[in-house]
């Protein structure tokens, strides 16, 4: 495993910021790490990087103990949520300096990334916007081709075109066998690039699963309009897996199913009513996320 934790925990006074965290991220996987502010995501990353000493448990990066920073960091590239650069240096000078601090970069790939991210390396860092500072850090990280890439809110400040450039670079890293750990609030981004996700709540994992499995934890919605005989709500509710059935008007129903396995019997029943329009919608990752925490609105 490229990233592994066992019973990892961090306590501040009487409160646990992270508790009993067990994670395993193999080569060639993009792992999304989700949770609201205060859930313990940043604390976890700090422990992985050896920036915070665990109260309990252990962590390994690329086969090295996380607290063996000198060796582990030769195999890891990291981009924080708020990138700070040396203000007097140009973007080019920053990339050259960073190249001597960790894993050595693939220079030709770095040059291609500079073009992809539309980065002007001639400007001094103090003249960069937050988005451009983020791009410098992303280019530096991806160019290392390090076995482990750790990103904390990586697309903060990026426009949609540059977000797509980030996603493309992540896919290339996965194809190359790198392990990518992404902590993000951008759920659409996580849904687009991640193979698995872990959801952190109050410092504890409440789920680690593939996206398809997580979607099955939420209800599937069916919106049906029909021209045949009227369907009885009670008959539909009696079918296995039907959690809710509502009549909006004559010939128009909304059903919620507890997972995809209920689709067959329900669609068979609906077919008898001569449907004229049928919509089946799976939940987004954001809806699944809110299911765990409740919608604050």
Secondary structure as UniProt FT lines:
FT   STRAND          3..12
FT   TURN            13..14
FT   STRAND          15..25
FT   TURN            27..28
FT   STRAND          30..34
FT   TURN            37..38
FT   HELIX           41..48
FT   TURN            49..50
FT   STRAND          56..61
FT   TURN            62..63
FT   STRAND          64..65
FT   TURN            66..67
FT   HELIX           69..72
FT   HELIX           73..75
FT   STRAND          76..79
FT   TURN            87..88
FT   HELIX           91..98
FT   TURN            99..101
FT   HELIX           107..116
FT   TURN            117..118
FT   TURN            121..122
FT   HELIX           125..127
FT   HELIX           130..143
FT   TURN            144..145
FT   STRAND          148..152
FT   TURN            154..157
FT   HELIX           160..175
FT   TURN            176..177
FT   STRAND          179..183
FT   HELIX           187..193
FT   STRAND          196..201
FT   TURN            202..203
FT   STRAND          204..210
FT   HELIX           211..216
FT   STRAND          220..226
FT   HELIX           233..237
FT   TURN            240..241
FT   STRAND          242..249
FT   TURN            250..251
FT   STRAND          252..257
FT   HELIX           260..262
FT   HELIX           263..271
FT   TURN            272..273
FT   STRAND          275..281
FT   HELIX           285..293
//
